[in-house]
Amino acid sequence: MTQNHEEHGHHEHGSELSEMQLRVRALETVLAEKGYIDPAAIDVIIEAYETKVGPHNGARVVAKAWSDPAFKQALLADASRAIVALGLMNRVGDHLIAVENTPRQHNMIVCTLCSCYPWEVLGLPPVWYKSAPYRSRAVNDPRGVLADFGLTLPAGTAIRVWDSTAETRFIVLPMRPAGTEGWSEEKLAALVTRDSMVGTGLPKNPKDA
Amino acid sequence: MDGVHDMGGMHGFGKVEPEPNEPVFHAAWEGHCLALNRAMGYAGLWTIDQTRAGIEELPPDVYLTSSYYKKWALRLENMVVKHGLAGADEIAAGHATRPGKTLKRKLTAAEVPNTLTRGSYARPAPKPARFAPGDRVRTRNIHPATHTRLPRYARGKVGVVEAVRGCHVFPDSAALGKGDDPQWLYTVLFEGRELWGDNAEASLKISIEAFEPYLEPA
């Protein structure tokens, strides 16, 4: 992606965008002229986050856990190690923790202090995850937050919120939807949404897949 | 720092508004901003905790009214100037007028793939862990004016140690440039009503990741 693509951005904050385009370009120019950054590296970083790093990685991990009980056990014991051993991804940073949803407990991930999020398995966090409404309410009104996502859990399902206040990172292992018996991992992965791995959604309905 | 960034439990911010089919970046400058931050972070002049502190130190009105990547851009400008890497005059002009300093290392395109994996924050333990799973602990009622990862809503509260996560870099020290100062890290679980009283539903549970200096036996 180059700076020529800016017209594809959202325009509701048009004046800020123009200001920020100029401001970031100025900073980048100065840093390059000083010899601190390699513009080619900047392009490779942007491309990686646009194309390689994303929730499709986490979805494959979840589908594998749904299909392979031994992997699921290893994932819940040490997610970083289990994912690397699986060879799904070359490397996963340390301290990744998978937490399992059950009919009795639904897990939700938040970072109230900033925006900590498991980038390697879910990609960059969406705007809502970093927003004041989510960060303020996830810890004291999680059921209300789920309602904002159109999700109503059974009253008997308790909510457990994980505030990511250190370098540990969390991914939710959602429950496997009924009616998916015999499905391939690839087909299962297509049901796994980003929000279902943050705890603000559920996997897609197999009938809609 | 008791700043506006410490949002857990605050009222008045309204509904969460998920954006369907949200793009990775909403404008090209956001991608450039992220990449510049990553590339400059690679140079090793500051730690991740110093960058978090750099966001928290933005004026409250700026913090609350700036988009995520705008905060990153403002923070990077501040850090570049603070570390003497460029002058505010140069950033304002959009061109370097003086030669740059020599940095320890510079991120090349070939090296980028190796930087997409987070490093480890685990460190050798200088002493045994004070707490074990099942221990009742009370978080300390601390209010440092500098960076901390103990959120306000969880200070002076009683919880239970659920897991020991190893010994990690201590952000409160690392943010001040005082080195890693490794401390044991625990997942501490609280009843919703311990934190929020009757406002919380009875079954709600919340955990934080708490460093040992944040905790005392309860």
Interface residues (C-beta under 8 A of the other chain):
Chain A: M1 T2 Q3 N4 H5 E6 H8 G9 H10 H13 E16 L17 M20 Q21 L22 R23 V24 R25 A26 L27 E28 T29 V30 L31 E33 K34 G35 Y36 I37 D38 A40 A41 I42 D43 V44 I45 I46 A48 Y49 E50 K52 V53 G54 N90 R91 V92 G93 D94 H95 V110 T112 L113 C114 S115 W119 E120 G123 L124 P126 V127 W128 K130 S131 A132 P133 Y134 R135 S136 R137 A138 V139 N140 P142 R143 V145 D148 F149 A158 I159 R160 V161 W162 D163 S164 T165 A166 E167 T168 R169 D195 T200
Chain B: H5 D6 M7 G8 G9 M10 H11 F13 G14 K15 V16 E17 P18 E19 E22 V24 F25 H26 A27 A28 W29 G31 H32 C33 L34 A35 L36 R38 A39 M40 A43 R52 I55 L64 S67 Y68 Y69 K70 A73 L76 E77 V80 L85 A86 E90 I91 A92 A93 G94 H95 A96 P99 G100 K101 L103 K106 L107 T108 A109 E111 V112 P113 T115 L116 T117 R118 G119 S120 Y121 A122 R149 L150 P151 Y153 A154 R165 G166 H168 V169 P171 L185 T187 G192 L195 W196 N199 A200 E201 S203 L204 K205 I206 S207 I208 E209 A210 F211
